[in-house]
Amino acid sequence: MKGTDQLPKSIRKAIRYIKQDAPEQKLLEIQGLVNKSIEERMAKSEVGCK
């Protein structure tokens, strides 16, 4: 992925973990958490803009 240098260190570490070490079961758990967090954040942004 281009531009990972511009992301926070914690995100870069998480991406590295996902690519290299995470077992499949953890991948599904991580995916759910990330998707839910993004959706919640986007919902807050939409409410704040109206």
C-alpha positions as CSV (number, residue, x, y, z in Angstrom):
1,M,0.0,0.0,0.0
2,K,1.3,3.4,-0.9
3,G,1.6,6.0,1.7
4,T,1.9,3.8,4.8
5,D,4.8,6.1,5.9
6,Q,2.2,8.8,6.5
7,L,0.1,6.6,8.8
8,P,0.5,6.4,12.5
9,K,3.1,3.9,13.8
10,S,0.4,1.9,15.5
11,I,-1.5,1.4,12.2
12,R,1.7,0.4,10.4
13,K,2.4,-2.2,13.1
14,A,-1.2,-3.5,12.9
15,I,-0.9,-3.8,9.1
16,R,2.4,-5.7,9.5
17,Y,0.8,-8.0,12.0
18,I,-2.2,-8.7,9.7
19,K,0.1,-9.4,6.8
20,Q,2.6,-11.6,8.6
21,D,1.5,-13.2,11.8
22,A,-2.2,-13.0,12.4
23,P,-4.1,-16.4,12.4
24,E,-7.2,-16.6,10.2
25,Q,-9.6,-16.5,13.1
26,K,-8.0,-13.3,14.4
27,L,-8.2,-11.8,10.9
28,L,-12.0,-12.1,11.0
29,E,-12.1,-10.5,14.4
30,I,-9.8,-7.7,13.4
31,Q,-11.8,-7.1,10.3
32,G,-15.0,-6.8,12.2
33,L,-13.5,-4.4,14.8
34,V,-12.0,-2.2,12.1
35,N,-15.1,-2.1,10.0
36,K,-17.3,-1.3,13.0
37,S,-15.0,1.5,14.2
38,I,-14.9,3.1,10.8
39,E,-18.7,2.9,10.4
40,E,-19.2,4.5,13.8
41,R,-16.7,7.3,13.0
42,M,-18.3,8.0,9.7
43,A,-21.7,8.1,11.3
44,K,-20.5,10.7,13.8
45,S,-19.0,12.8,11.0
46,E,-22.2,12.7,9.1
47,V,-24.2,13.8,12.2
48,G,-21.7,16.6,12.9
49,C,-22.0,17.9,9.4
50,K,-25.7,18.3,9.3
